Amino acid sequence: MRAGAQDFVVKPVGIERLQVSLRNALDTSALKGELQRIKHSREGRLTFADIHHPQRSHDRVMRSAQKAAASPSRC
């Protein structure tokens, strides 16, 4: 725990205990990401990395958006 672990389980671990531990870790990670996005937004430093969703189905869309954002505006 001192080295940065969020939780620990004792073997043999019950499925419910493992689910709670994993759910808590995922929730904590999501909250940290959201706080970082809010901070970057308030500082005017929001980037595509801040809004990137880890699902593969979004990768093509994000690449297209990044390409569009880098191209010169025609307006």
PDB file of N, H, CA, C and O in Angstrom:
ATOM      1  N   MET A   1       0.833  -1.189   0.000  1.00  0.00           N
ATOM      2  CA  MET A   1       0.000   0.000   0.000  1.00  0.00           C
ATOM      3  C   MET A   1       0.881   1.258   0.000  1.00  0.00           C
ATOM      4  O   MET A   1       0.531   2.260  -0.624  1.00  0.00           O
ATOM      5  N   ARG A   2       2.002   1.206   0.686  1.00  0.00           N
ATOM      6  H   ARG A   2       2.287   0.393   1.193  1.00  0.00           H
ATOM      7  CA  ARG A   2       2.899   2.367   0.716  1.00  0.00           C
ATOM      8  C   ARG A   2       3.500   2.665  -0.651  1.00  0.00           C
ATOM      9  O   ARG A   2       3.865   3.804  -0.941  1.00  0.00           O
ATOM     10  N   ALA A   3       3.602   1.634  -1.492  1.00  0.00           N
ATOM     11  H   ALA A   3       3.306   0.709  -1.257  1.00  0.00           H
ATOM     12  CA  ALA A   3       4.198   1.803  -2.819  1.00  0.00           C
ATOM     13  C   ALA A   3       3.184   2.308  -3.846  1.00  0.00           C
ATOM     14  O   ALA A   3       3.533   2.518  -5.008  1.00  0.00           O
ATOM     15  N   GLY A   4       1.923   2.506  -3.424  1.00  0.00           N
ATOM     16  H   GLY A   4       1.639   2.336  -2.481  1.00  0.00           H
ATOM     17  CA  GLY A   4       0.954   3.076  -4.337  1.00  0.00           C
ATOM     18  C   GLY A   4      -0.228   2.197  -4.681  1.00  0.00           C
ATOM     19  O   GLY A   4      -1.074   2.589  -5.484  1.00  0.00           O
ATOM     20  N   ALA A   5      -0.304   1.017  -4.091  1.00  0.00           N
ATOM     21  H   ALA A   5       0.384   0.699  -3.439  1.00  0.00           H
ATOM     22  CA  ALA A   5      -1.449   0.143  -4.361  1.00  0.00           C
ATOM     23  C   ALA A   5      -2.710   0.767  -3.771  1.00  0.00           C
ATOM     24  O   ALA A   5      -2.663   1.403  -2.718  1.00  0.00           O
ATOM     25  N   GLN A   6      -3.834   0.582  -4.456  1.00  0.00           N
ATOM     26  H   GLN A   6      -3.872   0.065  -5.312  1.00  0.00           H
ATOM     27  CA  GLN A   6      -5.096   1.114  -3.960  1.00  0.00           C
ATOM     28  C   GLN A   6      -5.786   0.150  -3.013  1.00  0.00           C
ATOM     29  O   GLN A   6      -6.565   0.567  -2.156  1.00  0.00           O
ATOM     30  N   ASP A   7      -5.506  -1.130  -3.162  1.00  0.00           N
ATOM     31  H   ASP A   7      -4.873  -1.469  -3.858  1.00  0.00           H
ATOM     32  CA  ASP A   7      -6.176  -2.150  -2.367  1.00  0.00           C
ATOM     33  C   ASP A   7      -5.347  -3.421  -2.428  1.00  0.00           C
ATOM     34  O   ASP A   7      -4.366  -3.491  -3.167  1.00  0.00           O
ATOM     35  N   PHE A   8      -5.730  -4.408  -1.669  1.00  0.00           N
ATOM     36  H   PHE A   8      -6.527  -4.351  -1.068  1.00  0.00           H
ATOM     37  CA  PHE A   8      -5.093  -5.715  -1.741  1.00  0.00           C
ATOM     38  C   PHE A   8      -6.144  -6.773  -1.447  1.00  0.00           C
ATOM     39  O   PHE A   8      -7.167  -6.498  -0.821  1.00  0.00           O
ATOM     40  N   VAL A   9      -5.876  -7.974  -1.903  1.00  0.00           N
ATOM     41  H   VAL A   9      -5.044  -8.197  -2.411  1.00  0.00           H
ATOM     42  CA  VAL A   9      -6.773  -9.096  -1.622  1.00  0.00           C
ATOM     43  C   VAL A   9      -5.954 -10.234  -1.046  1.00  0.00           C
ATOM     44  O   VAL A   9      -4.767 -10.379  -1.336  1.00  0.00           O
ATOM     45  N   VAL A  10      -6.605 -11.028  -0.231  1.00  0.00           N
ATOM     46  H   VAL A  10      -7.569 -10.909   0.005  1.00  0.00           H
ATOM     47  CA  VAL A  10      -5.962 -12.178   0.394  1.00  0.00           C
ATOM     48  C   VAL A  10      -6.475 -13.428  -0.298  1.00  0.00           C
ATOM     49  O   VAL A  10      -7.683 -13.602  -0.461  1.00  0.00           O
ATOM     50  N   LYS A  11      -5.562 -14.300  -0.705  1.00  0.00           N
ATOM     51  H   LYS A  11      -4.581 -14.159  -0.573  1.00  0.00           H
ATOM     52  CA  LYS A  11      -5.946 -15.545  -1.360  1.00  0.00           C
ATOM     53  C   LYS A  11      -6.438 -16.546  -0.339  1.00  0.00           C
ATOM     54  O   LYS A  11      -5.913 -16.576   0.775  1.00  0.00           O
ATOM     55  N   PRO A  12      -7.392 -17.342  -0.656  1.00  0.00           N
ATOM     56  CA  PRO A  12      -8.212 -17.305  -1.862  1.00  0.00           C
ATOM     57  C   PRO A  12      -9.211 -16.152  -1.762  1.00  0.00           C
ATOM     58  O   PRO A  12      -9.831 -15.939  -0.720  1.00  0.00           O
ATOM     59  N   VAL A  13      -9.352 -15.422  -2.856  1.00  0.00           N
ATOM     60  H   VAL A  13      -8.848 -15.595  -3.702  1.00  0.00           H
ATOM     61  CA  VAL A  13     -10.224 -14.256  -2.866  1.00  0.00           C
ATOM     62  C   VAL A  13     -11.610 -14.643  -3.363  1.00  0.00           C
ATOM     63  O   VAL A  13     -11.747 -15.412  -4.315  1.00  0.00           O
ATOM     64  N   GLY A  14     -12.625 -14.110  -2.718  1.00  0.00           N
ATOM     65  H   GLY A  14     -12.514 -13.485  -1.944  1.00  0.00           H
ATOM     66  CA  GLY A  14     -13.996 -14.343  -3.158  1.00  0.00           C
ATOM     67  C   GLY A  14     -14.311 -13.442  -4.344  1.00  0.00           C
ATOM     68  O   GLY A  14     -13.759 -12.347  -4.457  1.00  0.00           O
ATOM     69  N   ILE A  15     -15.186 -13.892  -5.219  1.00  0.00           N
ATOM     70  H   ILE A  15     -15.634 -14.781  -5.127  1.00  0.00           H
ATOM     71  CA  ILE A  15     -15.518 -13.146  -6.428  1.00  0.00           C
ATOM     72  C   ILE A  15     -16.119 -11.777  -6.092  1.00  0.00           C
ATOM     73  O   ILE A  15     -15.815 -10.791  -6.762  1.00  0.00           O
ATOM     74  N   GLU A  16     -16.970 -11.709  -5.056  1.00  0.00           N
ATOM     75  H   GLU A  16     -17.217 -12.510  -4.512  1.00  0.00           H
ATOM     76  CA  GLU A  16     -17.572 -10.428  -4.687  1.00  0.00           C
ATOM     77  C   GLU A  16     -16.526  -9.441  -4.199  1.00  0.00           C
ATOM     78  O   GLU A  16     -16.585  -8.255  -4.525  1.00  0.00           O
ATOM     79  N   ARG A  17     -15.577  -9.922  -3.426  1.00  0.00           N
ATOM     80  H   ARG A  17     -15.530 -10.885  -3.161  1.00  0.00           H
ATOM     81  CA  ARG A  17     -14.506  -9.056  -2.908  1.00  0.00           C
ATOM     82  C   ARG A  17     -13.657  -8.540  -4.053  1.00  0.00           C
ATOM     83  O   ARG A  17     -13.281  -7.367  -4.073  1.00  0.00           O
ATOM     84  N   LEU A  18     -13.353  -9.404  -5.004  1.00  0.00           N
ATOM     85  H   LEU A  18     -13.658 -10.356  -4.989  1.00  0.00           H
ATOM     86  CA  LEU A  18     -12.557  -9.007  -6.153  1.00  0.00           C
ATOM     87  C   LEU A  18     -13.311  -7.995  -7.011  1.00  0.00           C
ATOM     88  O   LEU A  18     -12.719  -7.030  -7.495  1.00  0.00           O
ATOM     89  N   GLN A  19     -14.603  -8.207  -7.201  1.00  0.00           N
ATOM     90  H   GLN A  19     -15.084  -8.991  -6.808  1.00  0.00           H
ATOM     91  CA  GLN A  19     -15.410  -7.265  -7.978  1.00  0.00           C
ATOM     92  C   GLN A  19     -15.433  -5.887  -7.330  1.00  0.00           C
ATOM     93  O   GLN A  19     -15.300  -4.876  -8.020  1.00  0.00           O
ATOM     94  N   VAL A  20     -15.596  -5.840  -6.034  1.00  0.00           N
ATOM     95  H   VAL A  20     -15.704  -6.661  -5.474  1.00  0.00           H
ATOM     96  CA  VAL A  20     -15.618  -4.554  -5.314  1.00  0.00           C
ATOM     97  C   VAL A  20     -14.274  -3.855  -5.457  1.00  0.00           C
ATOM     98  O   VAL A  20     -14.222  -2.650  -5.704  1.00  0.00           O
ATOM     99  N   SER A  21     -13.196  -4.598  -5.304  1.00  0.00           N
ATOM    100  H   SER A  21     -13.238  -5.577  -5.103  1.00  0.00           H
ATOM    101  CA  SER A  21     -11.863  -4.021  -5.412  1.00  0.00           C
ATOM    102  C   SER A  21     -11.616  -3.464  -6.807  1.00  0.00           C
ATOM    103  O   SER A  21     -11.103  -2.354  -6.949  1.00  0.00           O
ATOM    104  N   LEU A  22     -11.975  -4.220  -7.830  1.00  0.00           N
ATOM    105  H   LEU A  22     -12.391  -5.121  -7.715  1.00  0.00           H
ATOM    106  CA  LEU A  22     -11.787  -3.760  -9.205  1.00  0.00           C
ATOM    107  C   LEU A  22     -12.679  -2.571  -9.525  1.00  0.00           C
ATOM    108  O   LEU A  22     -12.236  -1.624 -10.173  1.00  0.00           O
ATOM    109  N   ARG A  23     -13.934  -2.608  -9.077  1.00  0.00           N
ATOM    110  H   ARG A  23     -14.294  -3.378  -8.550  1.00  0.00           H
ATOM    111  CA  ARG A  23     -14.854  -1.499  -9.320  1.00  0.00           C
ATOM    112  C   ARG A  23     -14.326  -0.217  -8.679  1.00  0.00           C
ATOM    113  O   ARG A  23     -14.375   0.852  -9.286  1.00  0.00           O
ATOM    114  N   ASN A  24     -13.827  -0.328  -7.456  1.00  0.00           N
ATOM    115  H   ASN A  24     -13.787  -1.197  -6.962  1.00  0.00           H
ATOM    116  CA  ASN A  24     -13.275   0.847  -6.762  1.00  0.00           C
ATOM    117  C   ASN A  24     -12.060   1.403  -7.501  1.00  0.00           C
ATOM    118  O   ASN A  24     -11.906   2.619  -7.614  1.00  0.00           O
ATOM    119  N   ALA A  25     -11.201   0.521  -8.003  1.00  0.00           N
ATOM    120  H   ALA A  25     -11.326  -0.467  -7.911  1.00  0.00           H
ATOM    121  CA  ALA A  25     -10.019   0.973  -8.733  1.00  0.00           C
ATOM    122  C   ALA A  25     -10.421   1.676 -10.025  1.00  0.00           C
ATOM    123  O   ALA A  25      -9.848   2.711 -10.368  1.00  0.00           O
ATOM    124  N   LEU A  26     -11.391   1.131 -10.741  1.00  0.00           N
ATOM    125  H   LEU A  26     -11.856   0.291 -10.462  1.00  0.00           H
ATOM    126  CA  LEU A  26     -11.857   1.757 -11.981  1.00  0.00           C
ATOM    127  C   LEU A  26     -12.516   3.099 -11.709  1.00  0.00           C
ATOM    128  O   LEU A  26     -12.304   4.060 -12.447  1.00  0.00           O
ATOM    129  N   ASP A  27     -13.317   3.166 -10.649  1.00  0.00           N
ATOM    130  H   ASP A  27     -13.490   2.384 -10.049  1.00  0.00           H
ATOM    131  CA  ASP A  27     -13.968   4.434 -10.291  1.00  0.00           C
ATOM    132  C   ASP A  27     -12.938   5.496  -9.937  1.00  0.00           C
ATOM    133  O   ASP A  27     -13.061   6.648 -10.353  1.00  0.00           O
ATOM    134  N   THR A  28     -11.925   5.113  -9.171  1.00  0.00           N
ATOM    135  H   THR A  28     -11.824   4.177  -8.833  1.00  0.00           H
ATOM    136  CA  THR A  28     -10.874   6.040  -8.783  1.00  0.00           C
ATOM    137  C   THR A  28     -10.128   6.551 -10.011  1.00  0.00           C
ATOM    138  O   THR A  28      -9.838   7.742 -10.118  1.00  0.00           O
ATOM    139  N   SER A  29      -9.821   5.650 -10.929  1.00  0.00           N
ATOM    140  H   SER A  29     -10.056   4.682 -10.841  1.00  0.00           H
ATOM    141  CA  SER A  29      -9.130   6.031 -12.153  1.00  0.00           C
ATOM    142  C   SER A  29      -9.977   6.989 -12.989  1.00  0.00           C
ATOM    143  O   SER A  29      -9.461   7.971 -13.522  1.00  0.00           O
ATOM    144  N   ALA A  30     -11.272   6.706 -13.103  1.00  0.00           N
ATOM    145  H   ALA A  30     -11.691   5.908 -12.670  1.00  0.00           H
ATOM    146  CA  ALA A  30     -12.166   7.576 -13.872  1.00  0.00           C
ATOM    147  C   ALA A  30     -12.250   8.963 -13.243  1.00  0.00           C
ATOM    148  O   ALA A  30     -12.260   9.970 -13.951  1.00  0.00           O
ATOM    149  N   LEU A  31     -12.310   9.013 -11.923  1.00  0.00           N
ATOM    150  H   LEU A  31     -12.302   8.195 -11.348  1.00  0.00           H
ATOM    151  CA  LEU A  31     -12.374  10.308 -11.235  1.00  0.00           C
ATOM    152  C   LEU A  31     -11.093  11.105 -11.423  1.00  0.00           C
ATOM    153  O   LEU A  31     -11.143  12.321 -11.610  1.00  0.00           O
ATOM    154  N   LYS A  32      -9.952  10.438 -11.376  1.00  0.00           N
ATOM    155  H   LYS A  32      -9.912   9.451 -11.223  1.00  0.00           H
ATOM    156  CA  LYS A  32      -8.681  11.134 -11.603  1.00  0.00           C
ATOM    157  C   LYS A  32      -8.635  11.702 -13.013  1.00  0.00           C
ATOM    158  O   LYS A  32      -8.180  12.828 -13.216  1.00  0.00           O
ATOM    159  N   GLY A  33      -9.100  10.933 -13.982  1.00  0.00           N
ATOM    160  H   GLY A  33      -9.468  10.018 -13.817  1.00  0.00           H
ATOM    161  CA  GLY A  33      -9.133  11.414 -15.357  1.00  0.00           C
ATOM    162  C   GLY A  33     -10.058  12.601 -15.519  1.00  0.00           C
ATOM    163  O   GLY A  33      -9.725  13.562 -16.212  1.00  0.00           O
ATOM    164  N   GLU A  34     -11.215  12.542 -14.885  1.00  0.00           N
ATOM    165  H   GLU A  34     -11.486  11.762 -14.322  1.00  0.00           H
ATOM    166  CA  GLU A  34     -12.173  13.648 -14.966  1.00  0.00           C
ATOM    167  C   GLU A  34     -11.607  14.908 -14.318  1.00  0.00           C
ATOM    168  O   GLU A  34     -11.769  16.003 -14.857  1.00  0.00           O
ATOM    169  N   LEU A  35     -10.952  14.768 -13.181  1.00  0.00           N
ATOM    170  H   LEU A  35     -10.820  13.879 -12.743  1.00  0.00           H
ATOM    171  CA  LEU A  35     -10.330  15.926 -12.531  1.00  0.00           C
ATOM    172  C   LEU A  35      -9.245  16.541 -13.408  1.00  0.00           C
ATOM    173  O   LEU A  35      -9.109  17.763 -13.472  1.00  0.00           O
ATOM    174  N   GLN A  36      -8.476  15.692 -14.084  1.00  0.00           N
ATOM    175  H   GLN A  36      -8.587  14.700 -14.032  1.00  0.00           H
ATOM    176  CA  GLN A  36      -7.440  16.196 -14.972  1.00  0.00           C
ATOM    177  C   GLN A  36      -8.061  16.950 -16.143  1.00  0.00           C
ATOM    178  O   GLN A  36      -7.567  18.013 -16.522  1.00  0.00           O
ATOM    179  N   ARG A  37      -9.146  16.411 -16.727  1.00  0.00           N
ATOM    180  H   ARG A  37      -9.546  15.548 -16.420  1.00  0.00           H
ATOM    181  CA  ARG A  37      -9.815  17.091 -17.837  1.00  0.00           C
ATOM    182  C   ARG A  37     -10.369  18.448 -17.396  1.00  0.00           C
ATOM    183  O   ARG A  37     -10.252  19.435 -18.122  1.00  0.00           O
ATOM    184  N   ILE A  38     -10.963  18.493 -16.219  1.00  0.00           N
ATOM    185  H   ILE A  38     -11.059  17.692 -15.629  1.00  0.00           H
ATOM    186  CA  ILE A  38     -11.502  19.756 -15.701  1.00  0.00           C
ATOM    187  C   ILE A  38     -10.376  20.766 -15.495  1.00  0.00           C
ATOM    188  O   ILE A  38     -10.505  21.929 -15.879  1.00  0.00           O
ATOM    189  N   LYS A  39      -9.283  20.328 -14.895  1.00  0.00           N
ATOM    190  H   LYS A  39      -9.179  19.383 -14.583  1.00  0.00           H
ATOM    191  CA  LYS A  39      -8.145  21.203 -14.656  1.00  0.00           C
ATOM    192  C   LYS A  39      -7.587  21.735 -15.970  1.00  0.00           C
ATOM    193  O   LYS A  39      -7.339  22.934 -16.097  1.00  0.00           O
ATOM    194  N   HIS A  40      -7.389  20.854 -16.948  1.00  0.00           N
ATOM    195  H   HIS A  40      -7.591  19.880 -16.845  1.00  0.00           H
ATOM    196  CA  HIS A  40      -6.863  21.283 -18.245  1.00  0.00           C
ATOM    197  C   HIS A  40      -7.826  22.238 -18.942  1.00  0.00           C
ATOM    198  O   HIS A  40      -7.398  23.199 -19.581  1.00  0.00           O
ATOM    199  N   SER A  41      -9.115  21.977 -18.821  1.00  0.00           N
ATOM    200  H   SER A  41      -9.463  21.196 -18.302  1.00  0.00           H
ATOM    201  CA  SER A  41     -10.119  22.835 -19.438  1.00  0.00           C
ATOM    202  C   SER A  41     -10.081  24.233 -18.824  1.00  0.00           C
ATOM    203  O   SER A  41     -10.118  25.233 -19.541  1.00  0.00           O
ATOM    204  N   ARG A  42     -10.009  24.297 -17.518  1.00  0.00           N
ATOM    205  H   ARG A  42      -9.979  23.484 -16.935  1.00  0.00           H
ATOM    206  CA  ARG A  42      -9.975  25.598 -16.830  1.00  0.00           C
ATOM    207  C   ARG A  42      -8.708  26.372 -17.150  1.00  0.00           C
ATOM    208  O   ARG A  42      -8.715  27.603 -17.169  1.00  0.00           O
ATOM    209  N   GLU A  43      -7.602  25.643 -17.407  1.00  0.00           N
ATOM    210  H   GLU A  43      -7.596  24.643 -17.391  1.00  0.00           H
ATOM    211  CA  GLU A  43      -6.325  26.290 -17.720  1.00  0.00           C
ATOM    212  C   GLU A  43      -6.176  26.569 -19.215  1.00  0.00           C
ATOM    213  O   GLU A  43      -5.178  27.149 -19.644  1.00  0.00           O
ATOM    214  N   GLY A  44      -7.171  26.155 -20.011  1.00  0.00           N
ATOM    215  H   GLY A  44      -7.982  25.683 -19.662  1.00  0.00           H
ATOM    216  CA  GLY A  44      -7.093  26.341 -21.455  1.00  0.00           C
ATOM    217  C   GLY A  44      -6.122  25.400 -22.132  1.00  0.00           C
ATOM    218  O   GLY A  44      -5.617  25.704 -23.213  1.00  0.00           O
ATOM    219  N   ARG A  45      -5.852  24.255 -21.513  1.00  0.00           N
ATOM    220  H   ARG A  45      -6.262  24.008 -20.635  1.00  0.00           H
ATOM    221  CA  ARG A  45      -4.890  23.287 -22.045  1.00  0.00           C
ATOM    222  C   ARG A  45      -5.549  21.967 -22.443  1.00  0.00           C
ATOM    223  O   ARG A  45      -4.866  20.945 -22.509  1.00  0.00           O
ATOM    224  N   LEU A  46      -6.841  21.961 -22.705  1.00  0.00           N
ATOM    225  H   LEU A  46      -7.396  22.792 -22.651  1.00  0.00           H
ATOM    226  CA  LEU A  46      -7.548  20.737 -23.057  1.00  0.00           C
ATOM    227  C   LEU A  46      -7.061  20.238 -24.410  1.00  0.00           C
ATOM    228  O   LEU A  46      -7.002  21.003 -25.373  1.00  0.00           O
ATOM    229  N   THR A  47      -6.714  18.956 -24.484  1.00  0.00           N
ATOM    230  H   THR A  47      -6.762  18.335 -23.702  1.00  0.00           H
ATOM    231  CA  THR A  47      -6.213  18.359 -25.724  1.00  0.00           C
ATOM    232  C   THR A  47      -7.062  17.153 -26.091  1.00  0.00           C
ATOM    233  O   THR A  47      -7.944  16.749 -25.333  1.00  0.00           O
ATOM    234  N   PHE A  48      -6.790  16.582 -27.257  1.00  0.00           N
ATOM    235  H   PHE A  48      -6.074  16.910 -27.872  1.00  0.00           H
ATOM    236  CA  PHE A  48      -7.504  15.376 -27.661  1.00  0.00           C
ATOM    237  C   PHE A  48      -7.237  14.223 -26.694  1.00  0.00           C
ATOM    238  O   PHE A  48      -8.101  13.371 -26.489  1.00  0.00           O
ATOM    239  N   ALA A  49      -6.056  14.195 -26.108  1.00  0.00           N
ATOM    240  H   ALA A  49      -5.354  14.887 -26.275  1.00  0.00           H
ATOM    241  CA  ALA A  49      -5.742  13.136 -25.140  1.00  0.00           C
ATOM    242  C   ALA A  49      -6.681  13.202 -23.935  1.00  0.00           C
ATOM    243  O   ALA A  49      -6.959  12.180 -23.309  1.00  0.00           O
ATOM    244  N   ASP A  50      -7.164  14.390 -23.612  1.00  0.00           N
ATOM    245  H   ASP A  50      -6.938  15.221 -24.121  1.00  0.00           H
ATOM    246  CA  ASP A  50      -8.063  14.551 -22.472  1.00  0.00           C
ATOM    247  C   ASP A  50      -9.459  14.006 -22.754  1.00  0.00           C
ATOM    248  O   ASP A  50     -10.194  13.668 -21.826  1.00  0.00           O
ATOM    249  N   ILE A  51      -9.823  13.921 -24.021  1.00  0.00           N
ATOM    250  H   ILE A  51      -9.226  14.196 -24.775  1.00  0.00           H
ATOM    251  CA  ILE A  51     -11.171  13.437 -24.335  1.00  0.00           C
ATOM    252  C   ILE A  51     -11.158  12.083 -25.025  1.00  0.00           C
ATOM    253  O   ILE A  51     -12.217  11.557 -25.367  1.00  0.00           O
ATOM    254  N   HIS A  52      -9.984  11.511 -25.233  1.00  0.00           N
ATOM    255  H   HIS A  52      -9.124  11.939 -24.955  1.00  0.00           H
ATOM    256  CA  HIS A  52      -9.875  10.238 -25.924  1.00  0.00           C
ATOM    257  C   HIS A  52     -10.501   9.129 -25.096  1.00  0.00           C
ATOM    258  O   HIS A  52     -10.214   8.983 -23.908  1.00  0.00           O
ATOM    259  N   HIS A  53     -11.346   8.364 -25.728  1.00  0.00           N
ATOM    260  H   HIS A  53     -11.579   8.483 -26.694  1.00  0.00           H
ATOM    261  CA  HIS A  53     -11.986   7.223 -25.087  1.00  0.00           C
ATOM    262  C   HIS A  53     -11.207   5.975 -25.470  1.00  0.00           C
ATOM    263  O   HIS A  53     -10.863   5.807 -26.640  1.00  0.00           O
ATOM    264  N   PRO A  54     -10.921   5.099 -24.522  1.00  0.00           N
ATOM    265  CA  PRO A  54     -10.059   3.959 -24.816  1.00  0.00           C
ATOM    266  C   PRO A  54     -10.645   2.892 -25.744  1.00  0.00           C
ATOM    267  O   PRO A  54      -9.919   1.985 -26.150  1.00  0.00           O
ATOM    268  N   GLN A  55     -11.914   2.969 -26.087  1.00  0.00           N
ATOM    269  H   GLN A  55     -12.504   3.706 -25.757  1.00  0.00           H
ATOM    270  CA  GLN A  55     -12.490   1.953 -26.961  1.00  0.00           C
ATOM    271  C   GLN A  55     -11.918   2.069 -28.361  1.00  0.00           C
ATOM    272  O   GLN A  55     -11.739   3.175 -28.872  1.00  0.00           O
ATOM    273  N   ARG A  56     -11.632   0.939 -28.983  1.00  0.00           N
ATOM    274  H   ARG A  56     -11.778   0.041 -28.569  1.00  0.00           H
ATOM    275  CA  ARG A  56     -11.073   0.908 -30.327  1.00  0.00           C
ATOM    276  C   ARG A  56     -12.009   1.537 -31.347  1.00  0.00           C
ATOM    277  O   ARG A  56     -11.543   2.121 -32.325  1.00  0.00           O
ATOM    278  N   SER A  57     -13.301   1.432 -31.146  1.00  0.00           N
ATOM    279  H   SER A  57     -13.679   0.957 -30.351  1.00  0.00           H
ATOM    280  CA  SER A  57     -14.250   1.957 -32.119  1.00  0.00           C
ATOM    281  C   SER A  57     -14.137   3.468 -32.268  1.00  0.00           C
ATOM    282  O   SER A  57     -14.580   4.026 -33.271  1.00  0.00           O
ATOM    283  N   HIS A  58     -13.554   4.127 -31.289  1.00  0.00           N
ATOM    284  H   HIS A  58     -13.193   3.673 -30.474  1.00  0.00           H
ATOM    285  CA  HIS A  58     -13.418   5.576 -31.338  1.00  0.00           C
ATOM    286  C   HIS A  58     -12.084   6.025 -31.937  1.00  0.00           C
ATOM    287  O   HIS A  58     -11.913   7.202 -32.255  1.00  0.00           O
ATOM    288  N   ASP A  59     -11.148   5.104 -32.092  1.00  0.00           N
ATOM    289  H   ASP A  59     -11.286   4.148 -31.834  1.00  0.00           H
ATOM    290  CA  ASP A  59      -9.813   5.481 -32.554  1.00  0.00           C
ATOM    291  C   ASP A  59      -9.838   6.151 -33.920  1.00  0.00           C
ATOM    292  O   ASP A  59      -9.180   7.173 -34.112  1.00  0.00           O
ATOM    293  N   ARG A  60     -10.581   5.600 -34.873  1.00  0.00           N
ATOM    294  H   ARG A  60     -11.116   4.769 -34.718  1.00  0.00           H
ATOM    295  CA  ARG A  60     -10.632   6.170 -36.217  1.00  0.00           C
ATOM    296  C   ARG A  60     -11.225   7.578 -36.183  1.00  0.00           C
ATOM    297  O   ARG A  60     -10.735   8.482 -36.859  1.00  0.00           O
ATOM    298  N   VAL A  61     -12.269   7.752 -35.400  1.00  0.00           N
ATOM    299  H   VAL A  61     -12.667   7.017 -34.851  1.00  0.00           H
ATOM    300  CA  VAL A  61     -12.901   9.060 -35.276  1.00  0.00           C
ATOM    301  C   VAL A  61     -11.932  10.056 -34.670  1.00  0.00           C
ATOM    302  O   VAL A  61     -11.829  11.189 -35.141  1.00  0.00           O
ATOM    303  N   MET A  62     -11.221   9.647 -33.633  1.00  0.00           N
ATOM    304  H   MET A  62     -11.304   8.726 -33.250  1.00  0.00           H
ATOM    305  CA  MET A  62     -10.278  10.551 -32.980  1.00  0.00           C
ATOM    306  C   MET A  62      -9.125  10.920 -33.918  1.00  0.00           C
ATOM    307  O   MET A  62      -8.691  12.072 -33.924  1.00  0.00           O
ATOM    308  N   ARG A  63      -8.618   9.965 -34.712  1.00  0.00           N
ATOM    309  H   ARG A  63      -8.971   9.029 -34.707  1.00  0.00           H
ATOM    310  CA  ARG A  63      -7.552  10.276 -35.671  1.00  0.00           C
ATOM    311  C   ARG A  63      -8.033  11.294 -36.692  1.00  0.00           C
ATOM    312  O   ARG A  63      -7.310  12.226 -37.044  1.00  0.00           O
ATOM    313  N   SER A  64      -9.269  11.108 -37.166  1.00  0.00           N
ATOM    314  H   SER A  64      -9.857  10.351 -36.879  1.00  0.00           H
ATOM    315  CA  SER A  64      -9.834  12.059 -38.134  1.00  0.00           C
ATOM    316  C   SER A  64      -9.990  13.437 -37.512  1.00  0.00           C
ATOM    317  O   SER A  64      -9.704  14.447 -38.156  1.00  0.00           O
ATOM    318  N   ALA A  65     -10.438  13.485 -36.277  1.00  0.00           N
ATOM    319  H   ALA A  65     -10.671  12.665 -35.754  1.00  0.00           H
ATOM    320  CA  ALA A  65     -10.618  14.766 -35.593  1.00  0.00           C
ATOM    321  C   ALA A  65      -9.274  15.454 -35.376  1.00  0.00           C
ATOM    322  O   ALA A  65      -9.165  16.667 -35.557  1.00  0.00           O
ATOM    323  N   GLN A  66      -8.260  14.702 -34.993  1.00  0.00           N
ATOM    324  H   GLN A  66      -8.348  13.717 -34.845  1.00  0.00           H
ATOM    325  CA  GLN A  66      -6.933  15.280 -34.796  1.00  0.00           C
ATOM    326  C   GLN A  66      -6.377  15.814 -36.120  1.00  0.00           C
ATOM    327  O   GLN A  66      -5.776  16.887 -36.158  1.00  0.00           O
ATOM    328  N   LYS A  67      -6.580  15.065 -37.191  1.00  0.00           N
ATOM    329  H   LYS A  67      -7.068  14.193 -37.159  1.00  0.00           H
ATOM    330  CA  LYS A  67      -6.121  15.485 -38.512  1.00  0.00           C
ATOM    331  C   LYS A  67      -6.827  16.780 -38.928  1.00  0.00           C
ATOM    332  O   LYS A  67      -6.198  17.704 -39.442  1.00  0.00           O
ATOM    333  N   ALA A  68      -8.135  16.831 -38.700  1.00  0.00           N
ATOM    334  H   ALA A  68      -8.646  16.080 -38.283  1.00  0.00           H
ATOM    335  CA  ALA A  68      -8.913  18.024 -39.038  1.00  0.00           C
ATOM    336  C   ALA A  68      -8.471  19.223 -38.203  1.00  0.00           C
ATOM    337  O   ALA A  68      -8.380  20.339 -38.715  1.00  0.00           O
ATOM    338  N   ALA A  69      -8.198  18.999 -36.936  1.00  0.00           N
ATOM    339  H   ALA A  69      -8.271  18.092 -36.520  1.00  0.00           H
ATOM    340  CA  ALA A  69      -7.795  20.101 -36.057  1.00  0.00           C
ATOM    341  C   ALA A  69      -6.424  20.650 -36.456  1.00  0.00           C
ATOM    342  O   ALA A  69      -6.156  21.836 -36.265  1.00  0.00           O
ATOM    343  N   ALA A  70      -5.562  19.805 -37.003  1.00  0.00           N
ATOM    344  H   ALA A  70      -5.780  18.842 -37.158  1.00  0.00           H
ATOM    345  CA  ALA A  70      -4.228  20.244 -37.388  1.00  0.00           C
ATOM    346  C   ALA A  70      -4.200  20.930 -38.751  1.00  0.00           C
ATOM    347  O   ALA A  70      -3.242  21.639 -39.059  1.00  0.00           O
ATOM    348  N   SER A  71      -5.221  20.733 -39.564  1.00  0.00           N
ATOM    349  H   SER A  71      -5.999  20.156 -39.314  1.00  0.00           H
ATOM    350  CA  SER A  71      -5.228  21.327 -40.892  1.00  0.00           C
ATOM    351  C   SER A  71      -5.632  22.799 -40.812  1.00  0.00           C
ATOM    352  O   SER A  71      -6.341  23.204 -39.891  1.00  0.00           O
ATOM    353  N   PRO A  72      -5.176  23.602 -41.788  1.00  0.00           N
ATOM    354  CA  PRO A  72      -5.514  25.031 -41.766  1.00  0.00           C
ATOM    355  C   PRO A  72      -7.015  25.244 -41.991  1.00  0.00           C
ATOM    356  O   PRO A  72      -7.659  24.513 -42.744  1.00  0.00           O
ATOM    357  N   SER A  73      -7.543  26.247 -41.328  1.00  0.00           N
ATOM    358  H   SER A  73      -7.020  26.841 -40.716  1.00  0.00           H
ATOM    359  CA  SER A  73      -8.961  26.568 -41.450  1.00  0.00           C
ATOM    360  C   SER A  73      -9.225  27.224 -42.794  1.00  0.00           C
ATOM    361  O   SER A  73      -8.390  27.975 -43.298  1.00  0.00           O
ATOM    362  N   ARG A  74     -10.373  26.945 -43.369  1.00  0.00           N
ATOM    363  H   ARG A  74     -11.051  26.335 -42.960  1.00  0.00           H
ATOM    364  CA  ARG A  74     -10.741  27.550 -44.639  1.00  0.00           C
ATOM    365  C   ARG A  74     -11.764  28.660 -44.456  1.00  0.00           C
ATOM    366  O   ARG A  74     -12.327  29.147 -45.436  1.00  0.00           O
ATOM    367  N   CYS A  75     -12.009  29.060 -43.236  1.00  0.00           N
ATOM    368  H   CYS A  75     -11.551  28.665 -42.439  1.00  0.00           H
ATOM    369  CA  CYS A  75     -13.006  30.104 -42.965  1.00  0.00           C
ATOM    370  C   CYS A  75     -12.398  31.478 -43.076  1.00  0.00           C
ATOM    371  O   CYS A  75     -13.090  32.477 -42.881  1.00  0.00           O
TER     372      CYS A  75
END
